[in-house]
């Protein structure tokens, strides 16, 4: 499981939307529109699902281990 993330249009930083899911499930969802309160600039950002991604820390760790020299 991971967190659906979007990019803050004001700062360019990744921010969490509060939606927890996995990449596969998120990819199967119908296109939708949502709003998220930004923890960085404290404004509401409107976004479409196509602009978001799922950040799954366990997948990042696996990729790093696979890329590390033996």
N, CA, C and O atoms as a printed pandas DataFrame, in Angstrom:
     atom_number atom_name residue_name chain_id  residue_number  x_coord  y_coord  z_coord
0              1         N          UNK        A               1    0.850   -1.187    0.000
1              2        CA          UNK        A               1    0.000    0.000    0.000
2              3         C          UNK        A               1    0.886    1.237    0.000
3              4         O          UNK        A               1    1.991    1.244    0.543
4              5         N          UNK        A               2    0.368    2.264   -0.620
5              6        CA          UNK        A               2    1.089    3.512   -0.678
6              7         C          UNK        A               2    0.131    4.682   -0.615
7              8         O          UNK        A               2   -1.077    4.505   -0.460
8              9         N          UNK        A               3    0.672    5.864   -0.734
9             10        CA          UNK        A               3   -0.104    7.088   -0.665
10            11         C          UNK        A               3   -0.167    7.726   -2.051
11            12         O          UNK        A               3    0.842    7.830   -2.748
12            13         N          UNK        A               4   -1.377    8.154   -2.441
13            14        CA          UNK        A               4   -1.527    8.893   -3.691
14            15         C          UNK        A               4   -0.951   10.285   -3.457
15            16         O          UNK        A               4   -1.303   10.969   -2.496
16            17         N          UNK        A               5   -0.064   10.686   -4.354
17            18        CA          UNK        A               5    0.640   11.956   -4.230
18            19         C          UNK        A               5    0.329   12.849   -5.424
19            20         O          UNK        A               5    0.026   12.365   -6.515
20            21         N          UNK        A               6    0.408   14.156   -5.203
21            22        CA          UNK        A               6    0.317   15.130   -6.285
22            23         C          UNK        A               6    1.438   16.144   -6.091
23            24         O          UNK        A               6    2.078   16.182   -5.041
24            25         N          UNK        A               7    1.667   16.957   -7.104
25            26        CA          UNK        A               7    2.695   17.986   -7.009
26            27         C          UNK        A               7    2.032   19.320   -6.691
27            28         O          UNK        A               7    1.078   19.721   -7.358
28            29         N          UNK        A               8    2.537   20.002   -5.677
29            30        CA          UNK        A               8    2.044   21.333   -5.334
30            31         C          UNK        A               8    2.416   22.268   -6.479
31            32         O          UNK        A               8    3.598   22.408   -6.795
32            33         N          UNK        A               9    1.430   22.913   -7.109
33            34        CA          UNK        A               9    1.744   23.793   -8.233
34            35         C          UNK        A               9    2.519   25.051   -7.819
35            36         O          UNK        A               9    3.141   25.700   -8.661
36            37         N          UNK        A              10    2.485   25.390   -6.546
37            38        CA          UNK        A              10    3.182   26.588   -6.079
38            39         C          UNK        A              10    4.651   26.310   -5.766
39            40         O          UNK        A              10    5.516   27.141   -6.044
40            41         N          UNK        A              11    4.934   25.130   -5.182
41            42        CA          UNK        A              11    6.296   24.836   -4.741
42            43         C          UNK        A              11    6.977   23.740   -5.554
43            44         O          UNK        A              11    8.204   23.639   -5.558
44            45         N          UNK        A              12    6.180   22.916   -6.245
45            46        CA          UNK        A              12    6.739   21.804   -6.999
46            47         C          UNK        A              12    7.036   20.585   -6.152
47            48         O          UNK        A              12    7.529   19.585   -6.674
48            49         N          UNK        A              13    6.749   20.637   -4.860
49            50        CA          UNK        A              13    6.994   19.507   -3.962
50            51         C          UNK        A              13    5.851   18.499   -4.031
51            52         O          UNK        A              13    4.704   18.866   -4.286
52            53         N          UNK        A              14    6.172   17.234   -3.804
53            54        CA          UNK        A              14    5.164   16.189   -3.734
54            55         C          UNK        A              14    4.420   16.306   -2.413
55            56         O          UNK        A              14    5.029   16.499   -1.361
56            57         N          UNK        A              15    3.092   16.186   -2.478
57            58        CA          UNK        A              15    2.274   16.244   -1.265
58            59         C          UNK        A              15    1.311   15.056   -1.243
59            60         O          UNK        A              15    0.841   14.617   -2.292
60            61         N          UNK        A              16    1.018   14.539   -0.051
61            62        CA          UNK        A              16    0.079   13.423    0.060
62            63         C          UNK        A              16   -1.359   13.897   -0.067
63            64         O          UNK        A              16   -1.710   14.990    0.379
64            65         N          UNK        A              17   -2.191   13.054   -0.686
65            66        CA          UNK        A              17   -3.610   13.394   -0.839
66            67         C          UNK        A              17   -4.469   12.823    0.271
67            68         O          UNK        A              17   -5.623   13.220    0.431
68            69         N          UNK        A              18   -3.914   11.885    1.047
69            70        CA          UNK        A              18   -4.699   11.219    2.081
70            71         C          UNK        A              18   -5.356    9.941    1.578
71            72         O          UNK        A              18   -6.030    9.252    2.344
72            73         N          UNK        A              19   -5.172    9.613    0.296
73            74        CA          UNK        A              19   -5.743    8.400   -0.287
74            75         C          UNK        A              19   -4.692    7.304   -0.265
75            76         O          UNK        A              19   -3.609    7.465   -0.827
76            77         N          UNK        A              20   -5.011    6.177    0.390
77            78        CA          UNK        A              20   -4.088    5.043    0.437
78            79         C          UNK        A              20   -4.571    3.968   -0.527
79            80         O          UNK        A              20   -5.745    3.597   -0.525
80            81         N          UNK        A              21   -3.654    3.475   -1.349
81            82        CA          UNK        A              21   -3.962    2.431   -2.321
82            83         C          UNK        A              21   -2.657    1.846   -2.842
83            84         O          UNK        A              21   -1.580    2.253   -2.407
84            85         N          UNK        A              22   -2.742    0.903   -3.763
85            86        CA          UNK        A              22   -1.542    0.402   -4.418
86            87         C          UNK        A              22   -1.579    0.854   -5.878
87            88         O          UNK        A              22   -2.627    1.267   -6.376
88            89         N          UNK        A              23   -0.449    0.778   -6.554
89            90        CA          UNK        A              23   -0.340    1.281   -7.925
90            91         C          UNK        A              23   -1.312    0.594   -8.867
91            92         O          UNK        A              23   -1.949    1.244   -9.696
92            93         N          UNK        A              24   -1.422   -0.720   -8.738
93            94        CA          UNK        A              24   -2.291   -1.475   -9.635
94            95         C          UNK        A              24   -3.754   -1.051   -9.478
95            96         O          UNK        A              24   -4.435   -0.805  -10.474
96            97         N          UNK        A              25   -4.236   -0.964   -8.253
97            98        CA          UNK        A              25   -5.617   -0.561   -8.003
98            99         C          UNK        A              25   -5.870    0.859   -8.481
99           100         O          UNK        A              25   -6.908    1.144   -9.078
100          101         N          UNK        A              26   -4.927    1.744   -8.219
101          102        CA          UNK        A              26   -5.091    3.143   -8.637
102          103         C          UNK        A              26   -5.159    3.243  -10.159
103          104         O          UNK        A              26   -5.928    4.041  -10.695
104          105         N          UNK        A              27   -4.362    2.444  -10.848
105          106        CA          UNK        A              27   -4.354    2.451  -12.305
106          107         C          UNK        A              27   -5.650    1.946  -12.922
107          108         O          UNK        A              27   -5.978    2.302  -14.054
108          109         N          UNK        A              28   -6.387    1.122  -12.190
109          110        CA          UNK        A              28   -7.652    0.574  -12.692
110          111         C          UNK        A              28   -8.841    1.497  -12.426
111          112         O          UNK        A              28   -9.919    1.274  -12.977
112          113         N          UNK        A              29   -8.675    2.499  -11.621
113          114        CA          UNK        A              29   -9.782    3.394  -11.275
114          115         C          UNK        A              29  -10.175    4.258  -12.452
115          116         O          UNK        A              29   -9.366    4.573  -13.324
116          117         N          UNK        A              30  -11.426    4.629  -12.450
117          118        CA          UNK        A              30  -11.908    5.572  -13.460
118          119         C          UNK        A              30  -11.243    6.923  -13.215
119          120         O          UNK        A              30  -10.867    7.244  -12.088
120          121         N          UNK        A              31  -11.106    7.691  -14.255
121          122        CA          UNK        A              31  -10.520    9.027  -14.111
122          123         C          UNK        A              31  -11.439    9.841  -13.203
123          124         O          UNK        A              31  -12.659    9.840  -13.369
124          125         N          UNK        A              32  -10.839   10.526  -12.254
125          126        CA          UNK        A              32  -11.640   11.341  -11.346
126          127         C          UNK        A              32  -10.931   12.647  -11.039
127          128         O          UNK        A              32   -9.746   12.818  -11.324
128          129         N          UNK        A              33  -11.687   13.561  -10.451
129          130        CA          UNK        A              33  -11.227   14.888  -10.074
130          131         C          UNK        A              33  -11.351   14.984   -8.564
131          132         O          UNK        A              33  -12.320   14.493   -7.986
132          133         N          UNK        A              34  -10.378   15.612   -7.923
133          134        CA          UNK        A              34  -10.433   15.750   -6.476
134          135         C          UNK        A              34   -9.743   17.040   -6.041
135          136         O          UNK        A              34   -9.154   17.756   -6.851
136          137         N          UNK        A              35   -9.831   17.311   -4.763
137          138        CA          UNK        A              35   -9.136   18.456   -4.159
138          139         C          UNK        A              35   -8.383   17.965   -2.931
139          140         O          UNK        A              35   -8.830   17.066   -2.218
140          141         N          UNK        A              36   -7.235   18.576   -2.707
141          142        CA          UNK        A              36   -6.414   18.224   -1.548
142          143         C          UNK        A              36   -5.894   19.500   -0.907
143          144         O          UNK        A              36   -5.456   20.421   -1.596
144          145         N          UNK        A              37   -5.947   19.543    0.408
145          146        CA          UNK        A              37   -5.383   20.668    1.161
146          147         C          UNK        A              37   -3.877   20.448    1.246
147          148         O          UNK        A              37   -3.422   19.412    1.731
148          149         N          UNK        A              38   -3.112   21.414    0.777
149          150        CA          UNK        A              38   -1.659   21.297    0.725
150          151         C          UNK        A              38   -1.041   21.565    2.093
151          152         O          UNK        A              38   -1.317   22.577    2.736
152          153         N          UNK        A              39   -0.192   20.621    2.518
153          154        CA          UNK        A              39    0.490   20.761    3.810
154          155         C          UNK        A              39    1.656   21.746    3.729
155          156         O          UNK        A              39    2.211   22.141    4.755
156          157         N          UNK        A              40    2.025   22.140    2.516
157          158        CA          UNK        A              40    3.160   23.044    2.343
158          159         C          UNK        A              40    2.697   24.500    2.231
159          160         O          UNK        A              40    3.140   25.356    2.996
160          161         N          UNK        A              41    1.801   24.777    1.271
161          162        CA          UNK        A              41    1.383   26.176    1.047
162          163         C          UNK        A              41    0.011   26.491    1.643
163          164         O          UNK        A              41   -0.457   27.626    1.548
164          165         N          UNK        A              42   -0.628   25.512    2.249
165          166        CA          UNK        A              42   -1.890   25.673    2.982
166          167         C          UNK        A              42   -3.034   26.208    2.120
167          168         O          UNK        A              42   -3.858   26.991    2.592
168          169         N          UNK        A              43   -3.079   25.784    0.859
169          170        CA          UNK        A              43   -4.205   26.097   -0.009
170          171         C          UNK        A              43   -4.763   24.787   -0.561
171          172         O          UNK        A              43   -4.112   23.745   -0.485
172          173         N          UNK        A              44   -5.974   24.849   -1.119
173          174        CA          UNK        A              44   -6.571   23.663   -1.730
174          175         C          UNK        A              44   -6.128   23.572   -3.180
175          176         O          UNK        A              44   -6.185   24.553   -3.921
176          177         N          UNK        A              45   -5.682   22.376   -3.581
177          178        CA          UNK        A              45   -5.279   22.135   -4.966
178          179         C          UNK        A              45   -6.266   21.175   -5.603
179          180         O          UNK        A              45   -6.547   20.109   -5.054
180          181         N          UNK        A              46   -6.794   21.552   -6.763
181          182        CA          UNK        A              46   -7.658   20.670   -7.541
182          183         C          UNK        A              46   -6.761   19.849   -8.456
183          184         O          UNK        A              46   -5.783   20.360   -9.003
184          185         N          UNK        A              47   -7.101   18.564   -8.621
185          186        CA          UNK        A              47   -6.266   17.700   -9.446
186          187         C          UNK        A              47   -7.080   16.570  -10.056
187          188         O          UNK        A              47   -8.125   16.179   -9.535
188          189         N          UNK        A              48   -6.577   16.055  -11.175
189          190        CA          UNK        A              48   -7.151   14.889  -11.839
190          191         C          UNK        A              48   -6.274   13.683  -11.529
191          192         O          UNK        A              48   -5.080   13.834  -11.270
192          193         N          UNK        A              49   -6.852   12.496  -11.554
193          194        CA          UNK        A              49   -6.118   11.271  -11.252
194          195         C          UNK        A              49   -4.899   11.106  -12.154
195          196         O          UNK        A              49   -3.879   10.581  -11.709
196          197         N          UNK        A              50   -4.979   11.537  -13.399
197          198        CA          UNK        A              50   -3.841   11.370  -14.327
198          199         C          UNK        A              50   -2.620   12.190  -13.895
199          200         O          UNK        A              50   -1.509   11.929  -14.357
200          201         N          UNK        A              51   -2.812   13.173  -13.019
201          202        CA          UNK        A              51   -1.710   14.006  -12.538
202          203         C          UNK        A              51   -1.071   13.428  -11.270
203          204         O          UNK        A              51   -0.048   13.927  -10.800
204          205         N          UNK        A              52   -1.676   12.388  -10.728
205          206        CA          UNK        A              52   -1.237   11.830   -9.450
206          207         C          UNK        A              52   -0.450   10.528   -9.660
207          208         O          UNK        A              52   -0.473    9.934  -10.738
208          209         N          UNK        A              53    0.236   10.110   -8.613
209          210        CA          UNK        A              53    0.953    8.836   -8.631
210          211         C          UNK        A              53    0.889    8.231   -7.235
211          212         O          UNK        A              53    0.592    8.916   -6.256
212          213         N          UNK        A              54    1.172    6.942   -7.162
213          214        CA          UNK        A              54    1.168    6.247   -5.885
214          215         C          UNK        A              54    2.610    6.064   -5.431
215          216         O          UNK        A              54    3.424    5.456   -6.127
216          217         N          UNK        A              55    2.910    6.595   -4.263
217          218        CA          UNK        A              55    4.237    6.445   -3.667
218          219         C          UNK        A              55    4.175    5.255   -2.720
219          220         O          UNK        A              55    3.541    5.314   -1.666
220          221         N          UNK        A              56    4.851    4.160   -3.118
221          222        CA          UNK        A              56    4.887    2.962   -2.305
222          223         C          UNK        A              56    6.316    2.766   -1.803
223          224         O          UNK        A              56    7.167    2.301   -2.561
224          225         N          UNK        A              57    6.602    3.108   -0.541
225          226        CA          UNK        A              57    7.961    3.007   -0.008
226          227         C          UNK        A              57    8.582    1.624   -0.171
227          228         O          UNK        A              57    9.783    1.523   -0.418
228          229         N          UNK        A              58    7.805    0.570   -0.042
229          230        CA          UNK        A              58    8.369   -0.777   -0.163
230          231         C          UNK        A              58    8.907   -1.020   -1.568
231          232         O          UNK        A              58    9.899   -1.733   -1.725
232          233         N          UNK        A              59    8.284   -0.450   -2.584
233          234        CA          UNK        A              59    8.765   -0.605   -3.956
234          235         C          UNK        A              59   10.052    0.189   -4.152
235          236         O          UNK        A              59   10.959   -0.273   -4.845
236          237         N          UNK        A              60   10.147    1.378   -3.552
237          238        CA          UNK        A              60   11.377    2.176   -3.649
238          239         C          UNK        A              60   12.548    1.410   -3.051
239          240         O          UNK        A              60   13.640    1.407   -3.620
240          241         N          UNK        A              61   12.335    0.763   -1.913
241          242        CA          UNK        A              61   13.393    0.004   -1.250
242          243         C          UNK        A              61   13.831   -1.159   -2.128
243          244         O          UNK        A              61   15.027   -1.418   -2.255
244          245         N          UNK        A              62   12.880   -1.864   -2.734
245          246        CA          UNK        A              62   13.211   -2.988   -3.611
246          247         C          UNK        A              62   14.030   -2.531   -4.809
247          248         O          UNK        A              62   14.984   -3.205   -5.195
248          249         N          UNK        A              63   13.670   -1.386   -5.409
249          250        CA          UNK        A              63   14.408   -0.858   -6.549
250          251         C          UNK        A              63   15.829   -0.498   -6.147
251          252         O          UNK        A              63   16.767   -0.767   -6.898
252          253         N          UNK        A              64   16.003    0.095   -4.998
253          254        CA          UNK        A              64   17.345    0.475   -4.537
254          255         C          UNK        A              64   18.203   -0.754   -4.297
255          256         O          UNK        A              64   19.383   -0.763   -4.648
256          257         N          UNK        A              65   17.627   -1.789   -3.707
257          258        CA          UNK        A              65   18.386   -3.019   -3.439
258          259         C          UNK        A              65   18.786   -3.683   -4.742
259          260         O          UNK        A              65   19.893   -4.208   -4.857
260          261         N          UNK        A              66   17.893   -3.667   -5.731
261          262        CA          UNK        A              66   18.198   -4.291   -7.019
262          263         C          UNK        A              66   19.288   -3.522   -7.757
263          264         O          UNK        A              66   20.067   -4.119   -8.501
264          265         N          UNK        A              67   19.353   -2.217   -7.564
265          266        CA          UNK        A              67   20.333   -1.379   -8.259
266          267         C          UNK        A              67   21.687   -1.368   -7.551
267          268         O          UNK        A              67   22.699   -1.011   -8.155
268          269         N          UNK        A              68   21.713   -1.754   -6.282
269          270        CA          UNK        A              68   22.963   -1.721   -5.515
270          271         C          UNK        A              68   23.930   -2.795   -6.014
271          272         O          UNK        A              68   23.514   -3.917   -6.301
272          273         N          UNK        A              69   25.226   -2.456   -6.120
273          274        CA          UNK        A              69   26.198   -3.460   -6.541
274          275         C          UNK        A              69   26.355   -4.541   -5.478
275          276         O          UNK        A              69   26.211   -4.280   -4.284
276          277         N          UNK        A              70   26.648   -5.741   -5.923
277          278        CA          UNK        A              70   26.771   -6.880   -4.999
278          279         C          UNK        A              70   28.119   -6.934   -4.331
279          280         O          UNK        A              70   28.375   -7.832   -3.528
